[in-house]
Amino acid sequence: MEKITLHDKTFRPFIPSARIEEAIDKVADEVNRDFEGGETVPMVLCVLNGAIMFTAELLKRLKFNCELVSIKLSSYQGTHSTGTVLNLLGLTGDVRGRTVIICEDIVDTGNTIIALRDMLLDKGACDVRICTMLMKPDVYDKPVKLDYVGIEIPNAFIVGYGLDYNELGRNYRDIYVLDE
C-alpha cells in the first residue's frame, strides 16, 4: 500500500482490506446470530454513499431473508462535520412496523446516526439496530449503544472503502488516514 493524493491532501495506508474483511465477517456473525431463523424480515438500510461497499459485503454474508433500502444523509463538508444532518435523498421504503438494521460506514460524533434512528422510530419502525463498519469511540458521546461495530479507530480523518474526501477516494479497497 502506497500513499494516495486526493485533491489537496495526502493519505497514508491505515487499515488493509484483509482487516476490513475480517471485521465484516465478525459483524455478519453477530447479525446472523440475532436474526437467523427469526420470523421477521428485517430491512437493511444502506446510508449512501459511504456505506455502499460495507452494506454490499455484509449482505453477501447474511443468512436470513432481508430487504434492502437506502437513504442519503450528510453532515460533512471537506474534512469536518458540520454538526447539521442533511437529508439529501429520502428513505426508499416504508419502515412502519419493521425492524431496521442501519448500515453506516463510520460513526464519530453520532449526530447523523442518532438523527436517523429517531427519524425511523418516528416513521413507525418497531426496532432499529445500528451497524457500523467503523467507530470513533473517542468522539462518540451519545447514550445510545451501537449494536454492531466492525473496527474502533482513533479520531482521524480517513478515506477508502466507501469513505471520501470531497467525493474522491471511495473506490479504494484499503482505508487511508490523512497524512499530516
Residue pairs with C-beta under 8 A, 6 or more apart in sequence:
1 13
1 16
1 174
1 176
2 13
3 10
3 11
3 12
3 13
3 176
3 179
4 10
4 11
4 159
4 169
4 172
4 176
5 11
6 159
6 165
6 166
6 168
6 169
7 165
7 166
7 168
9 79
9 165
9 178
9 179
10 178
10 179
11 158
11 159
11 160
11 165
11 169
11 176
11 177
11 178
11 179
12 176
12 177
12 179
13 174
13 176
13 177
14 153
14 156
14 158
14 160
14 174
14 175
14 176
14 177
15 151
15 153
15 158
15 161
15 174
15 175
16 174
17 161
17 173
17 174
19 151
20 133
20 150
20 151
20 161
20 173
20 174
20 175
21 57
23 133
23 150
23 151
24 54
24 57
24 58
24 61
24 133
24 150
25 61
26 150
27 58
27 131
27 133
27 148
27 149
27 150
28 58
28 61
28 62
30 148
31 58
31 62
31 101
31 129
31 131
31 148
32 61
32 62
32 63
32 64
34 129
35 42
35 62
35 64
35 66
35 101
36 63
36 64
37 64
38 64
40 98
40 99
41 64
41 65
41 66
41 67
42 64
42 66
42 67
42 98
42 99
42 100
42 101
42 129
43 66
43 67
43 68
43 69
43 93
43 95
43 98
43 99
43 100
43 101
44 55
44 58
44 59
44 62
44 66
44 67
44 68
44 69
44 100
44 101
44 103
45 69
45 70
45 71
45 91
45 100
45 101
45 102
45 103
45 116
45 120
46 52
46 55
46 68
46 69
46 70
46 71
46 103
47 70
47 71
47 72
47 73
47 102
47 103
47 104
47 105
47 112
47 116
48 70
48 71
48 72
48 73
48 89
49 72
49 162
49 164
49 170
50 104
50 105
50 106
50 162
50 163
50 164
50 170
51 103
51 104
51 105
51 133
51 162
52 162
52 170
53 105
53 161
53 162
53 170
54 103
54 104
54 105
54 133
54 150
54 161
54 162
55 68
55 103
58 103
58 131
59 66
59 68
66 101
67 93
69 91
69 92
69 93
69 95
70 89
70 91
70 92
71 87
71 89
71 90
71 91
71 92
71 116
72 87
72 88
72 89
73 85
73 86
73 87
73 88
73 112
73 115
73 116
74 85
74 86
74 88
75 81
75 82
75 83
75 84
75 85
75 86
75 111
75 112
76 82
78 165
78 166
79 157
79 165
79 178
81 108
81 109
81 111
83 109
83 111
85 111
85 112
85 115
85 116
91 120
91 123
95 120
95 123
95 124
95 125
96 123
96 124
96 125
97 124
97 125
97 126
98 124
98 125
98 126
99 125
99 126
99 127
99 128
99 129
100 120
100 125
100 127
100 128
100 129
101 129
101 131
102 113
102 116
102 117
102 120
102 128
102 129
102 130
102 131
103 131
103 132
104 112
104 113
104 130
104 131
104 132
104 133
105 132
105 133
105 134
105 161
105 162
105 163
106 132
106 133
106 134
106 135
106 136
106 158
106 163
107 113
107 130
107 132
107 134
107 135
107 136
107 140
107 146
107 149
108 135
108 136
108 139
108 140
108 155
109 139
109 140
109 141
109 142
110 140
110 141
110 142
110 144
113 130
113 132
113 142
113 144
113 146
114 142
114 144
117 128
117 130
117 144
120 128
121 128
129 147
129 148
130 144
130 146
130 147
130 148
131 146
131 147
131 148
132 146
132 148
132 149
132 150
133 150
133 151
133 161
133 162
134 149
134 150
134 151
134 152
134 153
134 158
134 163
134 175
135 146
135 149
135 150
135 151
135 152
135 153
136 152
136 153
136 154
136 155
137 152
138 154
138 155
139 155
140 146
156 177
156 178
157 165
157 177
157 178
158 175
158 176
158 177
158 178
159 165
159 168
159 169
159 170
159 172
159 175
159 176
160 169
160 170
160 172
160 173
160 174
160 175
160 176
161 170
161 172
161 173
161 174
161 175
162 170
163 169
163 170
163 175
164 170
169 176
